[in-house]
Amino acid sequence: MSYLSWNLASQATYVAGGVLSTIVAVKAPEDGTYYLVGALYDSAGVIIPGTPFNVVEVIPTAINSSEAPTEYAMLADDEEELNCQFTLGQSDCQLGLFLMKMLGAAPSSIDDIQIADVTTSLVAPTTDTGGLDISTIMSMMIMVMVMAMAMKMMAE
């Protein structure tokens, strides 16, 4: 097992504002205190403003939140498995999750070190029109109108 993994494929269908459920597995490389953070990225790999979040465990699930992240005091090779349910503000972007090792008394994005990360592409579902689009429907309507006019002319 790597230090951080989840059961999401490299691409996941997601509707913005919906709940994205995943199982996140964490393994400690050494004794220490660890936590998880995440963010959404655009296609150029730039963090989308306002999207970084902490992972907060609310038994029995873990959620994305602006609150302080849940800390896990772990010994080397200890494993944690979290049932996560993330509610994210958009799709058609990259979701990144990062395992951080806390170096001080509290989580710090400046001082702490990143141990591992996982990413997936969030893709909005496509709508199935049943194979018909508006131009096909318009063409069919015009054809029916032409046939009706031709039948009327033949009747005269």
C-alpha positions in Angstrom: 0.0 0.0 0.0 1.2 3.5 -0.8 1.0 6.1 1.9 -2.2 7.6 0.5 -4.8 6.0 -1.8 -8.5 6.1 -2.6 -11.0 4.1 -4.6 -11.6 6.8 -7.2 -10.6 6.1 -10.8 -8.4 8.6 -12.6 -11.6 10.2 -13.9 -14.9 10.4 -11.9 -18.3 11.7 -13.0 -19.4 14.4 -10.6 -22.2 17.0 -10.5 -21.1 20.2 -8.8 -22.7 20.6 -5.4 -23.4 16.8 -5.1 -21.7 14.4 -2.8 -18.5 12.6 -3.9 -18.1 9.4 -1.8 -14.8 7.7 -1.6 -12.7 5.5 0.8 -9.4 7.1 1.6 -6.6 4.9 3.0 -3.6 6.4 4.8 -0.4 4.6 5.9 2.1 6.3 8.2 5.7 6.1 6.8 7.0 6.9 10.3 5.8 7.9 13.8 4.1 11.2 13.8 0.9 13.2 13.5 -0.8 13.4 10.1 -3.8 15.1 8.5 -5.4 15.5 5.1 -6.0 18.6 3.0 -7.4 18.9 -0.5 -8.1 21.4 -3.3 -9.5 21.7 -6.8 -7.2 22.6 -9.8 -7.9 23.9 -13.3 -6.5 22.2 -16.4 -3.2 24.1 -16.1 -2.6 22.7 -12.6 -3.4 26.0 -10.8 -5.4 25.9 -7.6 -8.9 27.3 -8.1 -9.4 30.2 -5.6 -11.6 29.3 -2.7 -11.4 25.6 -3.1 -8.7 24.4 -0.7 -10.2 22.4 2.2 -9.3 20.3 5.2 -10.6 16.8 5.8 -12.5 16.7 9.1 -13.7 13.4 10.5 -17.4 13.5 11.6 -18.1 9.9 12.7 -18.8 7.8 10.7 -17.6 9.9 7.7 -15.0 12.5 6.9 -16.0 15.6 5.0 -14.4 18.6 3.4 -14.4 21.7 5.6 -12.8 25.0 6.4 -12.5 23.8 10.1 -9.1 22.6 11.4 -8.3 19.1 9.9 -8.6 16.0 12.0 -5.2 14.9 13.2 -4.1 11.3 13.4 -1.3 10.3 15.8 0.2 7.3 14.1 3.1 4.9 14.5 5.2 3.8 11.5 3.1 1.5 9.3 -0.2 2.3 11.1 -3.1 2.4 8.7 -6.3 4.5 8.8 -9.3 4.1 6.4 -11.8 6.9 6.1 -15.2 6.9 4.5 -15.2 10.4 2.9 -18.1 12.4 1.5 -16.9 15.5 -0.2 -19.3 18.3 -1.4 -17.4 20.3 -4.0 -18.4 23.5 -5.8 -17.6 22.5 -9.3 -16.7 19.8 -11.7 -14.6 19.6 -14.9 -11.5 20.1 -12.9 -8.9 18.1 -10.9 -9.4 17.0 -7.3 -6.2 16.6 -5.3 -5.9 15.2 -1.8 -2.7 15.5 0.2 -1.3 13.6 3.2 0.6 16.0 5.4 2.9 15.3 8.4 2.5 17.9 11.2 5.9 19.2 12.4 4.6 21.7 15.1 1.9 21.8 17.6 -0.8 22.5 15.1 -1.3 22.1 11.3 0.6 24.6 9.3 0.6 24.9 5.5 3.9 26.7 5.7 5.9 24.3 8.1 4.4 20.9 7.6 5.6 18.5 4.9 3.6 16.7 2.2 4.0 13.0 2.4 1.8 11.8 -0.5 -1.0 12.9 -2.8 -3.7 11.5 -5.1 -5.6 13.1 -7.8 -8.6 12.5 -10.1 -10.4 14.4 -12.8 -13.9 15.4 -12.0 -16.1 15.4 -15.1 -19.6 16.6 -15.4 -22.0 14.0 -16.7 -23.1 14.4 -20.3 -26.8 14.6 -21.1 -28.2 11.9 -23.4 -30.6 13.4 -25.9 -31.5 9.9 -27.2 -29.5 10.5 -30.4 -31.6 13.5 -31.6 -30.5 17.1 -31.5 -32.5 20.2 -32.4 -31.2 20.3 -36.0 -32.4 16.7 -36.6 -35.9 17.6 -35.2 -36.0 20.8 -37.3 -35.1 18.9 -40.5 -37.8 16.3 -39.8 -40.4 19.1 -39.3 -39.5 20.8 -42.6 -39.7 17.4 -44.4 -43.2 16.8 -42.9 -44.3 20.3 -44.0 -43.0 19.8 -47.5 -44.8 16.5 -47.8 -48.0 18.0 -46.6 -47.7 20.8 -49.1 -47.0 18.3 -51.9 -50.0 16.2 -51.0 -52.2 19.2 -50.9 -51.0 20.3 -54.4 -51.6 16.8 -55.8 -55.1 16.8 -54.4 -56.0 19.9 -56.4 
